[in-house]
Amino acid sequence: FVHVDLYRLEPEEVEELGLEERLAGDGVKVVEWADRLPFRVAGARVMEILRSGPDNDTARVLVERTAGAERRGDDR
């Protein structure tokens, strides 16, 4: 199990951490704020939690499967 929280980091800072190796291969990986990863993780499932309602008390979860481990460009 690998847990990574990228909340306070910029993509340039994330790149210096060498996470590509840690996130490759088998096992469960959880990456919070994954939009800050400067690369895609092969076979990853992306879960997005959207909050709404007057007190942000209603959540909707979207899960999608991503393809490939190609690097992200400006298409984030």
Backbone as numpy.savetxt, mean C-alpha at the origin, in Angstrom:
# Nx Ny Nz CAx CAy CAz Cx Cy Cz
4.68 -12.41 8.81 3.83 -11.23 8.81 4.72 -10.00 8.81
4.47 -9.10 7.86 5.22 -7.84 7.78 4.21 -6.71 7.81
4.40 -5.74 8.72 3.54 -4.57 8.80 4.40 -3.33 8.58
3.96 -2.46 7.66 4.67 -1.23 7.35 3.67 -0.09 7.37
3.99 0.98 8.09 3.13 2.17 8.13 3.93 3.32 7.53
3.49 3.81 6.38 4.24 4.83 5.64 3.63 6.22 5.79
2.82 6.42 6.80 2.05 7.66 6.95 2.90 8.93 6.86
4.00 8.98 7.53 4.78 10.22 7.59 5.91 10.29 6.55
5.95 9.35 5.62 7.05 9.30 4.67 6.61 9.71 3.27
7.53 10.30 2.54 7.35 10.61 1.13 7.89 9.44 0.32
7.41 9.24 -0.93 7.90 8.12 -1.74 9.42 8.06 -1.85
10.09 9.20 -1.90 11.55 9.21 -2.00 12.18 8.60 -0.74
11.59 8.88 0.41 12.10 8.33 1.67 11.84 6.83 1.75
10.70 6.40 1.24 10.34 4.98 1.26 11.33 4.18 0.43
11.72 4.73 -0.70 12.65 4.03 -1.60 13.95 3.69 -0.89
14.39 4.52 0.02 15.65 4.30 0.75 15.55 3.17 1.77
14.35 2.71 2.10 14.16 1.69 3.13 14.41 0.27 2.64
14.43 0.05 1.32 14.65 -1.28 0.79 13.49 -2.23 1.04
12.28 -1.74 0.93 11.11 -2.55 1.23 10.77 -3.55 0.12
11.27 -3.35 -1.09 10.93 -4.27 -2.18 11.26 -5.70 -1.81
12.40 -5.91 -1.20 12.81 -7.26 -0.81 11.93 -7.82 0.32
11.62 -6.98 1.30 10.79 -7.43 2.44 9.36 -7.75 2.03
8.86 -7.05 0.99 7.48 -7.25 0.56 7.35 -8.29 -0.53
8.46 -8.84 -1.00 8.43 -9.87 -2.04 8.23 -11.24 -1.39
7.78 -12.19 -2.17 7.67 -13.56 -1.68 6.38 -13.84 -0.94
6.34 -15.02 -0.32 5.13 -15.47 0.37 4.96 -14.79 1.71
3.76 -14.88 2.23 3.48 -14.35 3.56 2.48 -13.22 3.51
2.08 -12.79 4.67 1.11 -11.71 4.80 1.86 -10.41 5.01
1.53 -9.43 4.19 2.12 -8.10 4.32 1.00 -7.09 4.40
1.11 -6.17 5.33 0.13 -5.10 5.48 0.89 -3.79 5.37
0.49 -2.98 4.39 1.15 -1.69 4.18 0.09 -0.60 4.31
0.20 0.18 5.37 -0.69 1.33 5.53 -0.12 2.48 4.72
-1.01 3.22 4.07 -0.62 4.34 3.22 0.25 3.84 2.06
-0.17 2.73 1.45 0.59 2.09 0.37 0.72 2.97 -0.87
-0.09 4.01 -0.97 0.06 4.92 -2.11 1.41 5.63 -2.07
2.12 5.54 -0.97 3.45 6.15 -0.85 4.55 5.20 -1.28
4.22 3.95 -1.60 5.23 3.03 -2.12 5.61 3.47 -3.53
6.89 3.56 -3.84 7.31 3.96 -5.19 7.32 2.79 -6.17
6.76 1.64 -5.78 6.71 0.46 -6.63 5.43 -0.30 -6.31
5.08 -1.25 -7.17 3.92 -2.09 -6.92 4.39 -3.45 -6.43
3.58 -4.08 -5.63 3.91 -5.39 -5.09 3.16 -6.44 -5.89
3.90 -7.39 -6.47 3.29 -8.44 -7.30 2.24 -9.20 -6.52
1.06 -9.39 -7.12 0.00 -10.17 -6.51 -0.69 -9.53 -5.33
-0.44 -8.26 -5.09 -1.01 -7.58 -3.93 -2.51 -7.40 -4.08
-3.18 -7.39 -2.96 -4.59 -6.99 -2.90 -4.62 -5.64 -2.20
-5.33 -4.73 -2.78 -5.41 -3.38 -2.23 -6.75 -3.22 -1.54
-6.72 -2.82 -0.28 -7.93 -2.57 0.48 -7.98 -1.08 0.77
-9.05 -0.46 0.38 -9.22 0.97 0.63 -10.44 1.14 1.54
-10.26 1.81 2.64 -11.34 2.04 3.58 -11.79 3.49 3.44
-13.03 3.67 3.04 -13.59 5.00 2.85 -14.54 5.28 4.00
-14.36 6.39 4.66 -15.21 6.76 5.80 -16.18 7.84 5.35
-17.39 7.77 5.88 -18.39 8.79 5.56 -19.35 8.91 6.73
-20.34 9.72 6.55 -21.31 9.95 7.63 -20.93 11.18 8.42
-21.83 11.66 9.24 -21.59 12.90 9.98 -20.39 12.82 10.92
-20.11 11.67 11.47 -18.97 11.51 12.38 -17.93 10.54 11.82
-17.91 10.38 10.49 -17.03 9.39 9.86 -17.21 8.02 10.49
-18.45 7.70 10.85 -18.71 6.44 11.55 -19.17 5.32 10.62
-19.25 5.58 9.33 -19.64 4.57 8.36 -18.44 4.27 7.47
-18.09 3.00 7.35 -16.94 2.63 6.53 -17.38 1.73 5.38
-16.74 1.91 4.25 -16.95 1.05 3.09 -15.58 0.55 2.69
-15.43 -0.73 2.47 -14.14 -1.32 2.14 -14.15 -1.78 0.70
-13.17 -1.35 -0.06 -12.99 -1.79 -1.44 -11.72 -2.64 -1.51
-11.82 -3.81 -2.12 -10.65 -4.67 -2.26 -10.47 -4.97 -3.74
-9.25 -4.79 -4.23 -8.96 -5.10 -5.63 -7.60 -5.78 -5.72
-7.44 -6.59 -6.72 -6.17 -7.27 -6.95 -5.37 -6.43 -7.93
-4.11 -6.22 -7.66 -3.26 -5.45 -8.56 -2.40 -6.40 -9.37
-1.83 -5.91 -10.42 -1.00 -6.74 -11.29 0.44 -6.30 -11.22
1.35 -7.24 -11.35 2.76 -6.97 -11.57 3.46 -6.17 -10.51
4.76 -6.10 -10.64 5.59 -5.36 -9.70 6.28 -4.20 -10.40
5.69 -3.74 -11.49 6.32 -2.63 -12.21 6.35 -1.38 -11.36
7.31 -0.53 -11.62 7.44 0.72 -10.87 6.32 1.66 -11.24
5.92 2.46 -10.28 4.90 3.46 -10.53 5.54 4.69 -11.17
4.77 5.30 -12.02 5.19 6.58 -12.56 4.35 7.65 -11.93
3.89 8.58 -12.73 3.05 9.65 -12.22 1.58 9.25 -12.22
1.30 7.96 -12.42 -0.07 7.50 -12.53 -0.67 7.09 -11.21
-0.06 7.47 -10.08 -0.56 7.06 -8.77 -1.91 7.58 -8.48
